[in-house]
Amino acid sequence: MCDLSVERSIAHHFAPLDEPRSAIQRRHLLSEMIVITIAASFSGADGWVGVETFGQAKEAWLRTFLKLPAGIPSHDTFGRVFALIDPAQFAACFRQWSASVAELIPEEIIAVDGKTLRRSHSRGKGLAALHLVSAWATANRVVLGQVATDAKSNEITAIPRLLEWLKLEGCIVTIDAMGCQTKIAAQIIHQGGDYVLALKGNQETLAAEVEEAFIDADARGYAGVDSAFLETVERGHGRLETRRYQTLGDLSGVPHSASWEAMNMIGNG
């Protein structure tokens, strides 16, 4: 999809979004502010200063398909305008646009992760930092959806809402330890997906059983055990990184696995 097509696609899918400004305040086109913000976010911007910096650095490129009648908006302008936009309405438009450009491939890996936006808090106004839970299609490299929460601890309630918006059939959903919950696992299965969940101390009993199962299998040299081993070697940041993974398909030593819908394997790495 060319740059102009992307701009038109965004303009089309965000057309139902209510314009929050009066006519006299519209120095910048709302659709173009949204295009810049989305492009900046995909490029790693995590705040309005970053969005403005991206816009200024890429202004020549942006002008090949945007009008930019008043140039690149300032970070204050971005923040002020987006603060007036209805969040639920924006999220609905964003989901529709994401779905239109992201055609999920079979066994697509959808990574669900939370991130606190820097400089999104305001002590003077008593506002906590904004925490976003996002679903990222790793092969297509596109955000499929986001839910805002006021704290990382609220990810447990945000993740199910985010998953409800997604088509998970045939996909593998990965979530960190915060999302390692039986209800979340069941929801993924019911929506036609599979899951890989990080297991830590928040599931203390299950974690202990998994650890003991690997200790027992290792003591037997994994002889006669339904197991697989994988080693990867990658070069990054000037060094070689070797990662080793071991899986167990025999869950007889993990009685609490019965509480997790369709759980059929545990891993260690």
N, C-alpha and C positions, 0 to 999 in steps of 0.2 A: 504494500500500500504506500503510495507516494505521500509526500508531506502535505500537499494540497488536499488529497483525499482524506487524510487523517483529520485535518482541520475541519473539513466539511462534515465528516462523520461525527466529530465531537459537537459541532454546532447543531447538527440534526438531533443527536440524542440528548443534548442539554437544552434544547429549545423549550421544553415544558418548564424549565426552571424560572421561577418568578424573579424579575429584575427588582432588587431591593432598593435601588437608588432613584431619586427623582431625576427628571430629565436634565435639569440644570447641573447635576453632579456627575454626569456621564462623560468624563474626558476620555476614558478608556472603554473599549468594547468588552462587555462581560464575557462573551464567547472567547475572545482572544486572551483575556486574563486566565481563563480556565485552561486553554491550550498551553500557555506558558507554564502554568503551575503543574500540570500533568507531566509535561516534558521535563521540567526541572526535577520533579519527584523521581522520575525514572532515572535521572542522571545523578541521584544521590542527595539532592537538596532536602534538608530536614527542618527547615524553618523559612520564614518569609525573607530574611536577609539572603539566604541561599537561593531562593527563587529569583529575587531581584538580581543577584550576582550572575546567575545563569542567564537571565534575560539580557543583561548588558553584554555579557561575553558572546552570546549567540544572536545578537540583534540583527546582524547582516543576514544570517541564515533565516531567522524568523520573518524578516521582511520579504523573503521570496514567496511567502504564502499568507502572511498577515498584513493588515493595513497599518496597524500601530499609529493611529492619527496623532497621538500625543506622546509617542515614544514608549519606552518601557516604564511601567508603573513602579513607584517606589515600594519598598517593603512595607511602609506604613499604609500605603494605599491598598496593597494586597491584603494585609491583615484586616483593615477596616471593612473592605467590601466583603471578604469571605466571612467575617463575623456577622454580617447581616443576612447571609444566605441561610435558608432553612436546611439544617443538616440532613434531615430525613429525605427531603426532596433531592438534595444534591447526591446523596448516597444511591437513591433509586436510579437517577440519571447515569451515575458512574457505573453501576452494575450493568445496566442495559448496554452502555457503550463497550464495557469490557467484554461482555458476552458476544458482541458483534465482531470484535477483532480477534478474539481468542477462541480458535477452534481446537478444543482439547483432543489430544491424540490418545489412543488406547494406552492404558497404564501410565497416564500422565501423573507426575508427582506434584501434589498441591501442598506446599509448605505453609502451615499456619503459625504465625509468630507475632509477638507483641513488641512494640517499640515506643518509648517515650520521646516525644518531640522536644528537642532542646528549645529553650527560651519561649515555651508555650505557656508558662505559668505567669501569674501576676500577683505578687505579694500585696501590692497596693489595693487591688480589687478582691483579694482573697481567693483567687482562682488557682486551683491545683494544675500541675502540668498535664497536658493532654496525652493520653496513652492510646495508641491505635493498635488494634488487632487486625492483621492483614492476612489474606490468602493469596499466595504467590504461585502461579503456574510456572514451574521451573523450566520446562522445555520451551514454552512459548514466551517466557520471560515477561509476563504481564501480571499486574495485580488484578485479581478477579473480584475483590471486594474488601471493604474495611468497615470496622465498627469502632467507634470511639468510646473509651471508658475514662473514668477519672482516677484510676489507680490500677497498677499491675495486678493487684489481688482480685480485681473484678473480671479478669480474663475468663474465669470459669463460667461466668454467666454470659459473657460476650461471645465466646466461641460457638455455642449452640445457635445463637442468632445468626452469626456469620455463615455457618454451615447450611442453615435453612435456605439461604439465597443461592447456593451453588448446586450445580449438577455434578454429582460425584460418581455416577455410574461408570465403572471401569477404571476409576482413578485410585491412587494411593495417597492418603492424607497423612502427613507427618506433623506432629505437634510436640513441643517440649514438655517437660514434666508438669507444668501448670495445667496442661490439658489432659493429663493422664487420669481420666475419670471414666467409670463404667458407663455412665449415661452418654457421655460423648462418644465412646467407642460404639455403643449400641446405635446411636443416631447415624454414625458414618455407615455402618453395615446396612441399616434400614434404607439409607439413601443410595445403596448400590455400590458403595466404595469399600476399600480395605484401609487398614490403619497401621501405622508404625508410631508408637508412642514412647517417649523417653520415660524411664522409670527411675524415680529417686525416692527420697525419704518421705514424700507426702503419701506414698502407698507403702508404709513401713513393712507390713506383714508380707505383702506380695514381693517386695524387694528382697526380703530375707529369704523367702522360699526360692526365688530365682538364683540368688547368690549361692545357696546351698546346693541347688541342682547342678550348677556349673562346677562347684567344688567336687561333688560326687563323680560327675562325668570325667573331669580332669584326672581324678585319682585312678580311674579305670582306663585312662588313655583314650577315652572316647570309643573304646572297643564295643561293638554291638549297639552303638547309640545312634539314633537318627540325628545326625549332626552335619554341619557344613562349615568350612573354613574359607575365609577370603582375606587376602592381603593386598593392599594398594600402596603404591609408591608415587608420590607427587612432589614436584619441585615448586616451592613457593617461598617468597620472602628471603631468597638467597640460601635456602637450605632444602634438604630432602626430608620429606615427611612420610614415615611409614605407619600405616594403620592396619591393625589386625582385628578381624571380626570372627566371632564364633556363634553359631546358632544351634539351638536344640529344638527338635520337633516332638520329642517325648516329654509331655507335661505331667506325667504321673507323679513326679515329685513336687509339683506345684499345684496343690489342691485348690488354692484360691483362683486359679485360672478359670475355673468353672463359672465364676461370677462375671467374666468378661466375654461378651458375645463374640463368637467366631474366632476367639484367640487360639491360634494353632502353632505358635512358634515364639521362642524367647531368644534374645540375642545379648551378646556381651562384646564390648569393644573398647 
